[in-house]
Amino acid sequence: MDWQAWVVLAALVLMLLLLFLDKGPPDQIMLGCAILLWNLGIISTTDALAGFSNPGLLAVGALFVVVEGVEKSRLVHLVAKKVLGRNTSERCALVRLCISTWLLSAAFNNTPLVVLLIPTVRDWARARNIAPSKF
């Protein structure tokens, strides 16, 4: 193997180790790895920036902006309180959550939808002494 292959292998192992040990934000760790490989001339500028031009990535990124606006309006929190109910069992709340998420996923991408619902469901579960991981 050429030296470039060894450097890429070492960078990948280091990146995975840093991600596993949670030594920083994942985006900074991965970007740092890409910058390292770019500075060493192993990947070209076109290759380094190619992932950012993916239309799917741009669409999901734009949906995160929309989700942030909806989250700040607290609309989801109000609707979730109605959907999850006040004195419902875990099973009933889970069924209600699944049905409402299923309906919402027909109109929204799943990734931003999950990002939008996680804080609300987590707060709802903690207020009732239920492990949020069950949802």
Sequence and secondary structure as in RCSB ss.txt:
>XXXX:A:sequence
MDWQAWVVLAALVLMLLLLFLDKGPPDQIMLGCAILLWNLGIISTTDALAGFSNPGLLAVGALFVVVEGVEKSRL
VHLVAKKVLGRNTSERCALVRLCISTWLLSAAFNNTPLVVLLIPTVRDWARARNIAPSKF
>XXXX:A:secstr
  HHHHHHHHHHHHHHHHHHTT S HHHHHHHHHHHHHHTTSS HHHHHHGGG HHHHHHHHHHHHHHHHHHTTH
HHHHHHHHH SS  HHHHHHHHHHHHHHHTTTS HHHHHHHHHHHHHHHHHHTT  GGG 
